[in-house]
């Protein structure tokens, strides 16, 4: 079934990159993430949030690298990734 959803640009890039890394489509990745979220007991979700900071706007985990990552770094990785 086809549907249309609005995904903020930043998250769309993140999900697309993750899908490419896993060798799957964006749609299949989003379905899998939704299933995981539906299966996860609320307590487990809360417990996992304490292990790393969470962006209050997106609810996604914030991970720090050893140095700042900018648009040029992202472009370089995207240029190396086969589509």
N, C-alpha and C positions, 0 to 999 in steps of 0.2 A: 504494500500500500504506500502510496506517495503522500507526503504532507510537507508543508512549509513551516519552518520555525525560524525565529530571529535569534541569532547567536551573535553576541558582541564580537567585534573584530579580533580582539586579543585572544578570546577563548577559541574562536574559530581557527586561528593560527595554531594554537596549542593542540586542539583536537586533531586537526589535519596532520600536524607533525607526528603526533602519537600514532595515528592510523598508519601513516607511511612506515614508521619504525616497526609496527606490528604486522605490516604486509596485509592490511585489510582496508576496507572502505570506511569513509567517515560515518556513513549510516550504520554499518555493523558495529563500529566502535561505540557510537552513542547508545545503541540498543544494549550492548554489553555493559556499559557503565550504568545505564538505567537499571538493568537487572541486578547488578551488584548492589546498587543503592537500595533497591527494594528488598533485597534479601538480608542486608546488614541490619542487625538489631540496633535500635537507637543507642543503646549503651555502648556498643562497639564503636559507633561513629563518634560519640562524645569522647571515649577513651583515646581514640586515634588523634583527635584534634589537640590533645594535650602534648603530643610528641613533637609538634612543629607549629609554627605560627600559621594562622589562616587569614587570608585577605577578607575583611569584613564585607566588601562589595560583591565578591564572586563566590566566597566560600571555598576557594581552592587553596591548597597548601602553598606556602611561600618557602622557596628553597634558595639558599644563598650560594653563590659561587665564590671562588677565590678572588675574583675581580669583577668589576662591573661588566655587564653584557649589554651591548648597544645594538642598534639597528644594523650596523655593518657586520657585526658578528652573526646575527640571525641570517642576513642575506648570504653570507659566505656558507653557512651550513645548508641553507636551502638550495644554493647553487650546486652543492656537492651531492645533494639527495636526488636520486633518479625519480622521475614522476611516474 
